[in-house]
Amino acid sequence: MTALHTADQVRAAEAAVLARTPEGALMQRAATGLATVCLRLAGRGAGLRVVLLVGAGGNGGDALWAGSFLARRGAAVTALLLDPDRAHPAGLAGLRRAGGRVVRDVAAAGLDRADLVLDGITGISGRGGLRPAAADAVSRAVAGPGLLVAVDVPSGVDADTGAVAGEAFPAQHTVTFGAVKPGLVVGQGRGYAGRVHLVDLGLDLPAPSARQLTDAEVADLLPDPGSGDDKYSQGVVGVHAGSATYPGAAVLCTGAALRTRPGLVRYAGSAVDGVRAAWPEAIVTDGRPADAGRVQAWVVGPGAGTDDDAQAALAEVLATDLPVLVDADALTLLARSPELVRGRSAATVLTPHDREFTRFGWDLGADRIGATRAAAADLGVTVLLKGDATVVADADGTTFVNGTGTPWLATAGTGDVLSGVVGALLATGLPAVEAAAAGAHLHGRAGQLAAAAGPLIASDVVAHLPAAVHLLRTGA
């Protein structure tokens, strides 16, 4: 599991280390790790042309010390000082002793010839977009041939939220220190961070602000059936989805539930012909959820409409003592009647995209983690906020940020697939926040596999779910 820690958490832990170690020791440790990653990425030290974009304070100091280490390995290192009067004195002296060049003019930095550009402009303390001189340097770096590596956090990216207000450094790799910051994996920051490399500083960190599941952890939540299992013991999920207008939603949601677990799926709704034709394995009922038979969790909403019948079906499943996943049209209905879930004793998972989220009157803003937590606490539910990096939070603040997926999943019907996946996991008895986080992870892996063949449609994701489960378990 990847633990995510806020900038304040990391700073506090660093302060504790600084109080008991020699001055500069922690920065040297970070810079050594940074230089080591850079050498690995570049594949060499001798002859490597490196440009450091150096801002004020510690982030610039990290870049300068890393540059001195690279210079000692034979790299030609140039530091462009963007705030000369506030450059880190010891780091600057170290670079000069190692033979590095120091310039103040962007035109003299050689960004058009660099093999590697290190962003040491602002770091985790930066707020807002880049200032004009820094933005100009970054623009030239992007236009050049060099590999773009951010120091700790890409400058211009909020370390906690991933918000980008103006110009920012579009890293291909980010070398972060002590802990992975949430802003590297959520919001716009995910797109600016590139591949994230963690340098362990030996910090004594508190409980993480949020977590990311690994393939192995999700695989552990999907155990193979044992010799004593039958179709009822592995989770029976009920699906109320689809309509005459959107029969495909029922087909996709039911198929995803079937493909996720080899137990039993009961479908109840008006799209019976399509579901029966596509999935003979499902038990199909042309009627209300109460007519479907015994289930252990419900999925309600995808393509089901917002008329009186849909409202009655939503109220019916929420009146049970079973876990319920509410999606799509049912979210629209629930936003009008949130009292249906407020105070509900059984697990409830809401899976909104951004527009559905704001229908509840919740403020989304730039802090997707904070907004998801606030929404979950408001209704006492688990909220899965869909997006490039899906965020899952429950009412007590437990939070996961999904690390899988592909932009190709932004196509019609993939949300219906996600609902079926999470609903199937809920039926196995997993806690709601774990079922939602694991379902998002599996859904993302299936999307990645489907996208490997080119543009995907939602049914491709359903088809790739078994292969995604195999990938989680075996790594291949």
URLINLIN-V816050 format. One record per residue. N is the residue number from 0. RES is the residue in one letter. PHI is phi in whole degrees, -180 to 180 (999 if undefined). NEAR is the number of other ideal C-beta (glycine too) atoms within 8 Angstrom. D_CENTER is the distance of its C-alpha to the mean C-alpha in whole Angstrom. Layout:
# URLINLIN-V816050
n->[N:N]
res->[RES:RES]
phi->[PHI:PHI]
near->[NEAR:NEAR]
d_center->[D_CENTER:D_CENTER]
This chain:
# URLINLIN-V816050
n->[0:1:2:3:4:5:6:7:8:9:10:11:12:13:14:15:16:17:18:19:20:21:22:23:24:25:26:27:28:29:30:31:32:33:34:35:36:37:38:39:40:41:42:43:44:45:46:47:48:49:50:51:52:53:54:55:56:57:58:59:60:61:62:63:64:65:66:67:68:69:70:71:72:73:74:75:76:77:78:79:80:81:82:83:84:85:86:87:88:89:90:91:92:93:94:95:96:97:98:99:100:101:102:103:104:105:106:107:108:109:110:111:112:113:114:115:116:117:118:119:120:121:122:123:124:125:126:127:128:129:130:131:132:133:134:135:136:137:138:139:140:141:142:143:144:145:146:147:148:149:150:151:152:153:154:155:156:157:158:159:160:161:162:163:164:165:166:167:168:169:170:171:172:173:174:175:176:177:178:179:180:181:182:183:184:185:186:187:188:189:190:191:192:193:194:195:196:197:198:199:200:201:202:203:204:205:206:207:208:209:210:211:212:213:214:215:216:217:218:219:220:221:222:223:224:225:226:227:228:229:230:231:232:233:234:235:236:237:238:239:240:241:242:243:244:245:246:247:248:249:250:251:252:253:254:255:256:257:258:259:260:261:262:263:264:265:266:267:268:269:270:271:272:273:274:275:276:277:278:279:280:281:282:283:284:285:286:287:288:289:290:291:292:293:294:295:296:297:298:299:300:301:302:303:304:305:306:307:308:309:310:311:312:313:314:315:316:317:318:319:320:321:322:323:324:325:326:327:328:329:330:331:332:333:334:335:336:337:338:339:340:341:342:343:344:345:346:347:348:349:350:351:352:353:354:355:356:357:358:359:360:361:362:363:364:365:366:367:368:369:370:371:372:373:374:375:376:377:378:379:380:381:382:383:384:385:386:387:388:389:390:391:392:393:394:395:396:397:398:399:400:401:402:403:404:405:406:407:408:409:410:411:412:413:414:415:416:417:418:419:420:421:422:423:424:425:426:427:428:429:430:431:432:433:434:435:436:437:438:439:440:441:442:443:444:445:446:447:448:449:450:451:452:453:454:455:456:457:458:459:460:461:462:463:464:465:466:467:468:469:470:471:472:473:474:475]
res->[M:T:A:L:H:T:A:D:Q:V:R:A:A:E:A:A:V:L:A:R:T:P:E:G:A:L:M:Q:R:A:A:T:G:L:A:T:V:C:L:R:L:A:G:R:G:A:G:L:R:V:V:L:L:V:G:A:G:G:N:G:G:D:A:L:W:A:G:S:F:L:A:R:R:G:A:A:V:T:A:L:L:L:D:P:D:R:A:H:P:A:G:L:A:G:L:R:R:A:G:G:R:V:V:R:D:V:A:A:A:G:L:D:R:A:D:L:V:L:D:G:I:T:G:I:S:G:R:G:G:L:R:P:A:A:A:D:A:V:S:R:A:V:A:G:P:G:L:L:V:A:V:D:V:P:S:G:V:D:A:D:T:G:A:V:A:G:E:A:F:P:A:Q:H:T:V:T:F:G:A:V:K:P:G:L:V:V:G:Q:G:R:G:Y:A:G:R:V:H:L:V:D:L:G:L:D:L:P:A:P:S:A:R:Q:L:T:D:A:E:V:A:D:L:L:P:D:P:G:S:G:D:D:K:Y:S:Q:G:V:V:G:V:H:A:G:S:A:T:Y:P:G:A:A:V:L:C:T:G:A:A:L:R:T:R:P:G:L:V:R:Y:A:G:S:A:V:D:G:V:R:A:A:W:P:E:A:I:V:T:D:G:R:P:A:D:A:G:R:V:Q:A:W:V:V:G:P:G:A:G:T:D:D:D:A:Q:A:A:L:A:E:V:L:A:T:D:L:P:V:L:V:D:A:D:A:L:T:L:L:A:R:S:P:E:L:V:R:G:R:S:A:A:T:V:L:T:P:H:D:R:E:F:T:R:F:G:W:D:L:G:A:D:R:I:G:A:T:R:A:A:A:A:D:L:G:V:T:V:L:L:K:G:D:A:T:V:V:A:D:A:D:G:T:T:F:V:N:G:T:G:T:P:W:L:A:T:A:G:T:G:D:V:L:S:G:V:V:G:A:L:L:A:T:G:L:P:A:V:E:A:A:A:A:G:A:H:L:H:G:R:A:G:Q:L:A:A:A:A:G:P:L:I:A:S:D:V:V:A:H:L:P:A:A:V:H:L:L:R:T:G:A]
phi->[999:-89:-88:-109:-124:-73:-60:-64:-62:-69:-61:-64:-68:-64:-61:-66:-71:-59:-70:-123:-127:-59:-58:87:-65:-67:-65:-63:-64:-65:-66:-64:-62:-61:-63:-64:-63:-61:-62:-66:-67:-78:81:-168:-117:-62:81:-71:-98:-120:-120:-101:-94:-111:-98:-83:77:-66:-64:-64:-62:-58:-65:-64:-66:-62:-62:-66:-65:-65:-62:-69:-93:100:-78:-92:-113:-122:-104:-96:-85:-89:-142:-54:-72:-119:-66:-64:-62:-67:-64:-64:-65:-62:-64:-64:-63:-83:97:-76:-92:-128:-132:-117:-102:-59:-68:-90:-78:79:-65:-76:-123:-70:-89:-147:-121:-102:-92:-118:-85:-128:78:-73:-91:-69:-133:81:-78:-71:-72:-54:-64:-68:-62:-63:-63:-65:-60:-69:-64:-64:-73:-85:-89:-74:-70:-100:-125:-91:-97:74:-146:-57:-62:96:-105:-70:-64:-95:-111:79:-66:-127:-112:113:-78:-146:-85:-87:-71:-89:-142:-123:-103:-107:-111:82:-164:-78:-89:-56:-65:-83:-126:-138:65:-64:-57:-59:-75:-93:-81:65:-79:-100:-118:-101:-102:-77:-101:72:-79:-92:-93:-76:-56:-65:-70:-156:-138:-122:-76:-99:-57:-64:-67:-68:-59:-65:-86:-122:-66:-65:-64:-96:-64:-93:-81:-137:-66:-89:-83:-104:106:-111:-110:-101:-124:-117:-154:79:-163:-62:-78:-128:-68:-63:-61:-66:-64:-67:-65:-65:-64:-65:-63:-64:-73:-81:-133:-90:-89:-139:-123:-110:-106:-133:167:-98:-100:-64:-64:-66:-66:-62:-69:-80:-135:-63:-73:-82:-93:-110:-128:-88:176:-85:-54:-63:-86:-77:103:-71:-133:-114:-166:-122:-115:-136:127:-57:65:-87:88:-128:-85:-64:-64:-65:-63:-67:-66:-62:-62:-64:-73:-73:-80:-80:-101:-106:-61:-135:-103:-112:-139:53:-58:-65:-67:-60:-68:-67:-61:-82:-135:-64:-64:-65:-115:-65:87:-64:-80:-82:-63:-133:-119:-105:-125:-82:-89:-57:-68:-66:-61:-73:-64:-80:87:-81:-88:-83:61:-88:-97:-69:-66:-61:-66:-66:-62:-63:-66:-62:-68:-60:-101:70:-130:-100:-115:-109:-91:-69:166:-56:-123:-64:-113:-123:-142:-109:-66:-90:97:-59:-135:-126:-116:-74:-110:-114:121:-156:-58:-64:-72:-80:-145:-58:95:-69:-67:-64:-64:-58:-62:-64:-64:-66:-60:-63:-70:-59:-67:-79:100:-64:-56:-57:-66:-72:-61:-67:-67:-66:-64:-63:-63:-64:-58:-65:-63:-62:-63:-63:-65:-66:-72:-62:-92:121:-53:-113:-121:-59:-66:-65:-65:-58:-63:-93:-61:-60:-66:-68:-62:-62:-62:-60:-81:-116:78:-142]
near->[7:8:9:15:15:11:10:6:12:16:9:9:15:12:8:10:13:8:6:5:7:4:3:7:8:11:12:9:11:14:17:11:13:16:13:8:13:15:12:7:10:11:5:7:9:7:7:14:12:16:17:16:18:15:15:7:10:8:17:16:14:18:19:19:15:16:18:16:12:15:14:7:11:8:13:9:16:13:16:14:11:12:10:7:4:7:13:12:6:8:17:13:8:11:17:9:7:12:6:12:7:10:10:7:6:10:4:7:13:9:15:8:7:15:9:14:15:15:15:15:16:11:15:11:8:13:4:6:10:14:7:6:8:15:12:9:14:17:9:12:15:8:7:11:6:12:10:14:16:16:14:14:18:14:18:15:18:13:13:12:14:18:12:13:8:9:9:14:16:11:13:8:14:15:14:14:13:13:15:13:16:17:16:16:15:14:14:10:18:12:7:15:16:11:7:11:9:8:13:6:12:5:11:5:11:7:2:10:10:11:11:13:12:8:10:7:10:13:10:7:10:12:6:3:6:6:3:5:7:6:8:7:7:12:14:14:20:15:18:14:18:17:14:5:6:12:14:11:17:19:14:16:18:17:14:18:16:13:9:13:13:5:14:10:16:15:18:13:14:7:16:11:7:12:17:10:5:8:12:4:5:13:9:9:11:7:7:8:12:6:8:12:7:4:12:12:15:16:19:15:16:17:17:17:10:7:6:5:7:14:11:9:13:15:10:11:14:12:5:9:4:10:14:15:16:15:15:14:12:13:15:11:13:14:11:6:9:10:5:10:14:8:5:10:4:9:9:16:17:16:14:14:9:10:7:11:13:10:10:11:5:10:5:8:6:9:10:15:16:9:14:14:11:9:15:15:9:8:13:11:13:15:14:15:15:10:9:6:14:12:16:17:15:12:9:4:9:7:13:15:16:15:10:10:12:8:5:10:13:5:9:5:12:13:12:18:17:16:18:20:15:17:16:18:17:17:15:12:5:10:6:14:12:10:15:15:12:15:14:17:15:16:16:15:13:15:17:12:11:13:12:5:6:4:5:13:8:13:9:10:16:14:8:12:14:7:9:13:12:9:12:14:7:6:4:4]
d_center->[13:11:12:11:14:15:17:20:20:20:23:25:24:25:28:29:29:31:34:35:35:37:36:33:33:29:29:30:28:25:27:28:25:24:27:26:23:25:28:26:24:27:29:32:33:37:37:34:33:31:31:29:28:29:29:30:30:28:25:28:30:27:27:31:31:29:31:34:33:32:36:37:36:38:35:37:35:35:33:33:34:32:34:37:38:35:34:34:37:37:34:36:39:38:37:40:42:40:41:38:39:38:38:38:38:35:38:39:35:35:32:33:34:31:30:27:26:25:23:25:25:23:21:19:22:22:22:22:22:24:28:30:32:28:27:30:29:26:27:30:27:25:28:29:29:27:24:22:20:19:20:18:16:17:20:19:15:15:14:13:12:11:14:16:20:22:22:20:20:18:17:17:16:16:18:16:19:19:15:12:12:9:10:9:5:5:8:11:10:8:11:13:12:13:13:12:15:16:20:21:24:25:24:24:21:21:19:15:13:10:9:7:10:12:14:17:16:15:18:20:19:21:24:27:30:33:36:37:34:35:33:33:32:28:27:29:27:28:27:29:27:29:32:35:33:30:31:28:25:27:27:24:23:26:25:21:23:26:24:21:24:28:29:30:29:31:31:33:33:35:34:35:37:34:32:35:36:32:32:35:33:32:35:35:37:38:38:36:34:36:38:36:37:35:31:29:26:26:24:25:25:23:26:29:30:31:34:36:36:32:32:35:33:30:32:33:30:29:33:32:31:28:25:24:21:21:20:21:25:25:22:25:28:26:25:29:30:27:30:29:26:27:29:28:29:27:23:22:18:17:15:16:14:15:19:19:18:20:23:23:24:21:20:16:17:15:13:10:10:14:15:13:15:18:18:18:20:23:23:23:20:17:14:11:11:10:8:7:3:5:7:9:12:16:19:20:16:15:11:8:4:4:4:7:9:11:12:15:14:15:18:21:20:17:16:19:18:15:18:20:18:17:20:22:20:21:24:24:24:21:20:18:15:15:16:13:10:12:13:10:9:13:13:10:13:16:14:14:18:19:18:20:23:22:22:21:22:20:23:22:19:21:23:21:19:22:21:18:19:22:19:17:21:22:20:22]
